[in-house]
């Protein structure tokens, strides 16, 4: 993985922490593979979905915690996390 933030999120969605997260994102990856003509397009679609759902679902916290969490999420390579999920499907 490219950086710590990406690695930690990759572990989270690949099932190393919560099985529910793993199954949800595997299903999302399968949907992306089914709806897109190429694996590269599926990876792009899944990366966008990961970023949207995870950043929009972030709870509001008090400062400075909100800034720290937002800063960490801004460092995530969403395409790398999507690739990790898609590799687990194939």
C-alpha positions in Angstrom: 0.0 0.0 0.0 1.1 3.5 -0.8 0.6 5.1 2.6 -0.6 4.3 6.2 -4.1 5.8 5.7 -4.7 3.8 2.5 -3.4 0.6 4.2 -5.6 1.0 7.3 -8.7 1.7 5.2 -7.8 -1.3 2.9 -7.7 -3.6 6.0 -11.1 -2.2 7.1 -12.9 -2.8 3.9 -11.2 -6.1 3.0 -12.6 -7.8 6.1 -9.7 -7.7 8.5 -11.8 -5.8 11.0 -15.5 -6.3 10.3 -17.0 -9.1 8.2 -20.1 -6.9 7.4 -17.8 -4.3 5.8 -16.1 -6.9 3.8 -19.3 -8.4 2.4 -20.7 -5.0 1.6 -17.7 -3.9 -0.4 -17.3 -7.2 -2.1 -20.9 -6.9 -3.3 -20.1 -3.3 -4.4 -17.1 -4.6 -6.3 -19.1 -7.3 -8.0 -21.7 -4.7 -9.0 -19.0 -2.5 -10.5 -17.5 -5.4 -12.4 -20.9 -6.3 -13.8 -21.9 -2.7 -14.8 -18.6 -1.6 -16.4 -17.0 -2.8 -19.6 -13.5 -3.0 -18.2 -11.8 -3.8 -14.9 -10.2 -0.3 -15.0 -13.6 1.3 -15.3 -14.9 -0.9 -12.5 -12.0 0.2 -10.3 -12.7 3.8 -11.0 -16.4 3.4 -10.2 -15.7 1.5 -7.0 -13.1 4.0 -5.9 -15.6 6.8 -6.3 -18.2 4.9 -4.4 -15.8 4.2 -1.6 -14.7 7.8 -1.3 -18.3 9.1 -1.5 -19.8 6.7 1.1 -17.0 6.8 3.5 -16.4 10.5 3.5 -20.1 11.4 3.5 -20.8 8.9 6.3 -18.1 10.4 8.6 -19.7 11.5 11.8 -19.4 15.1 12.9 -16.9 15.5 15.7 -15.4 18.4 17.5 -12.3 20.1 16.4 -9.5 19.1 16.1 -10.6 15.5 15.6 -12.8 16.4 12.6 -9.8 18.0 10.9 -7.6 15.0 11.7 -10.0 12.5 10.3 -10.7 14.6 7.2 -7.0 15.0 6.7 -6.4 11.2 7.0 -9.2 10.5 4.5 -7.8 13.0 2.1 -4.5 10.9 2.0 -6.3 7.7 1.0 -5.6 6.3 -2.5 -9.2 5.2 -3.2 -8.2 3.5 -6.4 -5.7 1.3 -4.5 -8.3 0.3 -2.0 -10.8 -0.5 -4.9 -8.1 -2.6 -6.5 -7.6 -4.5 -3.3 -11.3 -5.3 -3.2 -11.5 -6.3 -6.8 -8.4 -8.6 -6.5 -10.3 -10.5 -3.8 -13.2 -11.1 -6.1 -11.3 -12.6 -9.0 
